[in-house]
Amino acid sequence: MIRIKHIKRIVLEAVIYISIISIIMALFAFLYSQFCETAKYIIVQADLRNLNIALEVYKYKTGKYPYSLRQLIVYFSAKDDENNLGLIFPRIDKKGYPLDPFNNRYIYDKESFTITLSKSCVH
C-alpha cells in the first residue's frame, strides 16, 4: 500500500512539474512571436528611412530621381566608395528590388518620389 501511494505521489508531482513547464514554455513562445513581429516593423521603419535618404542622395548626385527602386539599389550597390552609402538590403527579389521583412516589395511612387510599404503589410 505504501509503495502504491508513493508511486502515485511521484506521478502526480511529475504531472504538475510538466504542466508548469508547459505553461511557461507557451508563455515564452507567445512573447517570442510578439517580439519577432515587432522587430519586423522596426526593420521596415529603418529600411524606409534608409531608402528615402538614398533617394535624396541619388537626386543630389545625379540631378534627378531614379526611375525605379532597382536602379537606386544598383547605384548604391556599386563597389566604388564614392556612391556606397553602406546600404545593405539582404532581402532582394530575383529582379533586384528590395523586399520588406514580410517578403513584399517596397512601393516607389514616381510622382511624389517617396517609398512606402506594400498595402498588404499595413496593419
Steps between C-alpha positions, in 0.01 A plus 500: 500500500770744596686429180192572282434828683863597453485423126173695467657799673806489273281480187282787623807715569638422155170599337494827696863582407440420133185715501682795654788467252252477209321817611830687532614380156170604342535846655855538371396380152224761491732778618768396250253510209386849610863611522573370148196678358600828666856458372372469143321834527813662643696364204237642262534845658879489470481377140256776402716765663813369326330468163358852518840639598659308212237646269596854597873427476444349155321816389773717646774307319328446166260796482193280458308229681542137393231346283477192724614363834710249313698784343549652846624172648735435207641852524583470869611138480787586269842416636643850469527687828358824361141373471501238774288623790531175686150399397459128536175333401522129569145455376501558125276317255616333179452820301714708737230683695526535879254301708359576842520241781158370388645421153308773319659761277525854625290737287669790323265784405658671200272802528572592862844331504429313822540139602230329701403160631280265302131532583483131596739559792332802657306414818 
